[in-house]
Amino acid sequence: MAKIKKTKTVYILGAGFSVEARAPSQEKLVSEIFRIHKTLPHIFNDNKIDEFIKFLNKTLGIPKRLQETIPLEDIFTPLDSCIANNVSFRNLSVDELKRKRNLIFELIGMTLQHLLEHSPKGYIDDFAEYLVEQAKSRKNDNYRRLDPVSVISTNWDILLDNSIYNTIKDSGELAVVDYCCYVSSYDETDETVKPGLEILGKGGFNVKLLKLHGSMNWLQCPKCHRIYVKFNQKIAMNPYSTIDKPSCKHCNNNFGKYKAHNLNSNLIMPTFLKDLSNPQYKIIWQNAGIELSEAKKIVFVGYSLPQADFEMRQLLSRMVDVETEIEVVNWKDKTKPELYDNLIKDFEQFFGRDIKDYENGTSNYIKELLA
């Protein structure tokens, strides 16, 4: 049986996609926490920074001179392993480990909030407009035969999410950002957050954005597992703020209001032991595999195919067709060209074929894409 002719382009975004908008790469997050604390000490609570330093020093045994460069995987892997297996770690009980994990996530979240508050993201807005325009072909029940584009992101930041959402809102179109999982609106009166299938059924269209590691604008109910979404706000930080603990409106209606319904952040942290058992993440990863299988072309933007991301490597290995075109978009530092050259070799070795590459960075790539 002959293959169906594929037309879809899937964009896979890594941390490098947002670097030009001042988002830090994953390996620089810890150093950014320390830098911000030194230059703008009011951003963080001093007690929390002191607690973080004490954890690095007393529990992990990291000397002061190396604390700013410790990889996040080396922080979260022992934490997550012990929590998952219900065992203590050195001087900390399991409950204390959970509190330390929340502390570090809070510092990371506040760092991202500060760095991205006034980010120069014109190129991301342009990319969002391009995605919306491409996806528009699916409206009026054309989704059955047209599916030109989707985005798979490994990032937590919501720069692209907000740009797509705001582009849709300004256009007046019946459309949604579709996270390809079961979502509910964080604000009860907000009608702009709807499942993609509902909008397609009404003759609108969806812009698919699959976030494999979660999103800063998501919270999740630990009882019913619904994901609550709010655009233009990092609600993943709300449980750590001074506001009343957000709670699941559906479970409150069905069972009465209990602390067991308080919403939690559900971000997947950088670790060698990623827990993908969450039912919502299972749906997202399954749909990501489907998107990859249907792709004529996959464009990796600011993604380096790290060895530690073996779940993603496995997904790509299983679900990408041998005839799918592969393109890599990154930045070639002329002072260290070997880094870029090795990156391209890694992609060619992984996929077992020649690939197309673009060495002038994300914003220039998007500019040429729209030309």
C-alpha positions in Angstrom: 0.0 0.0 0.0 1.4 3.4 -1.1 2.2 6.0 1.6 -0.1 9.0 1.8 1.7 12.1 0.6 2.7 14.2 3.7 2.5 17.9 3.9 3.0 18.8 7.5 5.9 20.7 9.1 6.6 20.1 12.7 8.7 22.6 14.6 10.6 21.2 17.7 11.7 24.0 20.0 14.5 23.8 22.6 15.8 26.4 25.0 17.7 28.1 22.2 14.4 29.2 20.6 13.9 31.8 23.4 17.5 32.8 24.0 17.3 35.8 21.8 14.3 36.9 23.9 16.6 36.8 27.0 15.4 33.4 28.3 18.4 31.6 29.9 19.5 28.2 28.6 18.9 25.4 31.1 22.6 25.1 32.0 22.6 28.8 33.0 19.5 28.9 35.2 21.4 28.3 38.5 24.0 31.0 37.6 21.2 33.4 36.8 19.6 32.8 40.2 22.9 33.8 41.9 23.5 36.7 39.5 20.0 38.2 40.1 20.4 37.8 43.8 23.7 39.7 43.8 22.5 42.5 41.5 18.8 42.7 42.5 18.5 41.2 46.0 14.9 42.3 46.4 13.7 39.8 43.8 14.2 36.8 46.1 13.5 36.3 49.7 16.9 36.2 51.5 15.9 33.2 53.6 15.1 31.2 50.5 18.5 31.9 48.9 20.2 31.1 52.1 18.3 27.8 52.3 19.2 27.0 48.7 22.9 27.6 49.3 22.8 25.5 52.5 21.2 22.7 50.5 23.9 22.9 47.9 26.7 23.1 50.5 25.5 20.8 53.4 23.4 18.2 51.5 24.9 18.0 48.1 28.4 18.9 49.2 29.0 21.4 46.4 31.8 23.8 47.3 31.0 27.5 46.9 33.2 28.0 43.8 31.2 25.4 41.9 27.6 26.2 43.1 26.8 28.6 40.3 27.6 26.1 37.6 26.0 22.9 38.9 23.8 21.3 36.3 20.1 21.1 37.2 20.1 17.4 36.4 22.6 16.9 39.3 20.2 18.7 41.6 16.9 17.2 40.6 17.9 13.6 39.8 18.8 12.7 43.5 15.8 14.6 44.8 13.4 12.9 42.4 14.9 9.4 42.8 14.6 9.5 46.6 11.1 11.0 46.5 9.9 8.4 44.0 11.3 5.6 46.1 10.3 7.1 49.5 13.8 7.1 50.9 15.8 9.8 52.7 18.8 11.5 51.2 21.8 12.2 53.4 20.5 14.6 56.1 17.0 15.1 54.7 13.8 13.2 55.1 11.4 12.6 52.2 9.1 15.4 53.3 12.2 17.7 53.6 13.3 16.7 50.1 9.9 17.7 48.7 10.1 21.1 50.4 13.6 21.6 48.9 12.3 20.6 45.5 9.5 23.2 45.7 12.0 25.8 46.9 14.3 25.3 43.9 11.4 25.3 41.5 10.2 28.6 43.1 13.6 30.2 42.6 13.7 29.0 39.0 10.2 30.3 38.3 10.9 33.7 39.8 14.1 33.9 37.8 12.2 33.3 34.6 9.5 35.8 35.6 12.1 38.5 36.1 14.2 37.8 33.0 11.2 37.5 30.6 9.1 40.4 32.0 10.2 42.8 29.2 11.8 40.4 26.7 12.4 41.5 23.1 10.3 38.9 21.4 9.3 40.5 18.1 10.6 37.4 16.2 8.4 35.2 18.4 5.3 37.3 17.6 6.2 37.0 13.9 6.5 33.2 14.2 3.1 33.1 16.0 1.4 35.1 13.2 2.9 32.6 10.7 1.6 29.6 12.7 -1.9 31.1 13.0 -2.0 31.9 9.3 -0.9 28.4 8.4 -3.4 26.7 10.8 -6.2 28.9 9.5 -6.6 26.6 6.6 -8.2 24.1 9.0 -11.3 26.2 9.7 -14.7 25.5 8.2 -14.3 21.8 8.7 -11.2 21.6 6.5 -9.3 20.0 9.4 -10.2 16.6 8.0 -7.9 17.1 5.0 -5.6 19.9 6.0 -3.1 19.9 8.9 -0.1 21.9 7.8 1.8 22.7 11.0 2.3 21.9 14.6 4.8 22.8 17.3 6.4 20.6 19.9 8.2 22.4 22.7 10.5 21.3 25.5 10.4 24.7 27.1 8.4 25.9 30.1 8.3 29.6 29.1 5.1 31.0 27.6 6.5 33.5 25.2 5.2 31.6 22.1 2.0 30.6 23.9 1.1 34.2 24.6 2.0 35.4 21.1 -0.2 32.8 19.5 -3.0 33.5 21.9 -2.8 37.3 21.4 -2.6 36.9 17.6 -5.8 34.8 17.6 -7.5 37.3 20.0 -6.6 40.3 17.8 -7.7 38.5 14.7 -11.2 37.8 16.0 -11.1 34.3 14.6 -12.8 31.3 16.2 -9.5 29.6 17.2 -7.5 28.3 20.2 -4.1 27.5 21.3 -4.4 23.7 21.4 -2.1 22.0 24.0 -3.5 18.6 22.8 -4.6 17.5 26.2 -7.6 18.1 28.5 -7.7 21.7 29.6 -9.9 24.0 31.6 -9.9 27.7 32.0 -8.3 29.0 35.2 -10.7 32.0 35.2 -14.2 30.7 35.3 -15.6 33.4 33.0 -12.7 33.0 30.4 -14.2 31.5 27.2 -10.9 31.7 25.3 -9.5 28.5 26.8 -11.2 25.5 25.1 -10.2 22.1 23.9 -9.1 22.1 20.2 -11.7 19.5 19.2 -14.5 21.6 20.5 -13.4 24.6 18.4 -12.9 22.4 15.3 -16.4 21.0 15.8 -17.7 24.6 15.7 -16.0 25.4 12.4 -13.0 27.1 13.9 -9.3 26.0 13.9 -6.6 25.1 16.4 -2.9 26.0 16.6 -1.2 22.9 18.1 1.4 23.6 20.7 2.5 20.4 22.5 4.6 21.2 25.6 6.4 18.0 26.6 7.7 19.3 30.0 4.8 21.4 31.0 4.2 25.2 31.0 4.4 28.2 33.3 0.8 29.0 32.6 -0.5 25.6 33.8 -1.7 24.3 37.1 -3.1 20.9 37.7 -5.6 19.4 40.1 -4.1 16.4 42.0 -7.5 14.7 42.2 -9.1 14.9 38.8 -5.8 15.8 36.9 -7.5 18.6 34.9 -5.0 21.2 33.6 -6.0 24.8 34.3 -4.7 27.3 31.8 -4.4 31.1 31.8 -2.5 33.1 29.1 -0.3 36.1 29.7 0.3 35.0 33.3 2.7 32.5 34.9 0.1 30.9 37.2 2.5 28.0 37.9 3.9 30.4 40.5 0.5 31.0 42.2 0.8 28.2 44.8 4.0 29.9 46.0 2.6 33.4 46.1 0.6 35.3 48.8 -2.7 34.7 47.1 -5.2 32.2 48.4 -4.3 28.7 47.2 -6.0 28.1 43.9 -8.4 25.2 43.9 -10.1 23.0 41.4 -13.6 24.4 40.8 -14.8 21.1 39.4 -13.8 18.9 42.3 -15.0 21.6 44.7 -18.5 21.3 43.1 -18.4 17.5 43.0 -17.0 16.8 46.4 -16.9 20.0 48.5 -14.0 22.3 49.0 -10.9 20.5 50.5 -7.2 21.2 50.5 -6.9 18.0 48.5 -8.2 20.0 45.5 -5.6 22.7 45.7 -3.9 23.1 42.3 -0.2 22.3 41.9 2.4 23.1 39.4 3.1 20.1 37.2 6.3 21.0 35.4 8.7 18.2 34.6 12.1 19.2 36.0 15.5 18.6 34.4 16.3 15.2 35.7 17.6 11.8 34.4 14.5 10.3 35.9 11.6 12.1 34.3 8.2 10.9 35.5 5.9 10.8 32.6 3.2 8.8 34.3 0.9 11.8 34.7 -2.1 11.0 32.5 -2.1 14.5 30.9 1.6 14.1 29.9 0.9 10.7 28.5 -1.7 12.2 26.2 0.7 15.0 25.1 3.5 12.6 24.4 1.2 10.3 22.5 0.0 13.2 20.4 3.5 14.4 19.8 4.4 11.0 18.4 1.4 11.2 16.0 2.5 14.7 14.9 6.0 13.4 14.2 4.7 10.4 12.3 2.7 12.7 10.0 5.5 15.1 9.3 7.0 15.7 5.9 9.5 18.0 7.5 10.8 18.4 11.1 12.6 21.6 12.0 14.6 21.6 15.2 14.9 25.2 16.5 17.4 25.8 19.3 17.3 22.1 20.3 20.6 20.2 20.8 19.3 16.6 21.0 21.0 16.1 24.5 21.9 12.6 25.6 20.0 13.2 28.9 16.8 13.7 27.0 16.5 10.0 26.2 12.7 10.0 26.3 12.6 12.5 23.5 15.4 10.7 21.6 13.3 7.5 21.9 10.2 9.2 20.6 12.1 10.6 17.6 13.7 7.2 16.9 10.3 5.4 17.0 8.0 7.9 15.2 10.0 9.8 12.6 9.8 8.3 9.1 13.0 7.5 7.3 12.0 9.9 4.4 11.1 12.8 6.7 13.2 15.9 5.9 15.3 17.1 8.9 16.4 20.7 9.3 18.4 22.2 12.3 18.3 25.9 13.2 20.9 27.1 15.6 23.6 29.8 16.0 27.1 29.2 14.8 29.6 31.1 17.0 32.4 32.0 14.7 34.8 31.9 17.7 33.9 28.3 18.4 32.7 26.8 15.1 33.4 23.2 16.3 30.5 23.4 18.7 28.0 24.0 15.9 29.7 21.5 13.5 29.6 18.8 16.2 25.9 19.5 16.8 25.1 18.9 13.1 27.1 15.7 13.1 25.1 14.5 16.1 21.9 15.1 14.3 23.2 13.3 11.1 24.4 10.4 13.2 21.1 10.1 15.1 18.9 10.2 12.0 21.3 8.4 9.7 21.0 10.8 6.9 22.1 14.2 5.6 20.3 17.1 7.1 19.8 20.7 6.2 21.1 23.3 8.6 20.7 27.0 9.3 23.5 28.6 11.2 22.3 32.3 11.6 20.0 31.9 14.6 16.3 31.8 15.3 15.3 35.3 14.5 17.0 35.4 11.2 15.5 32.0 10.3 12.0 33.3 11.0 12.7 36.5 9.0 13.6 34.3 6.0 10.7 32.0 6.6 8.3 35.0 6.3 10.0 36.6 3.4 
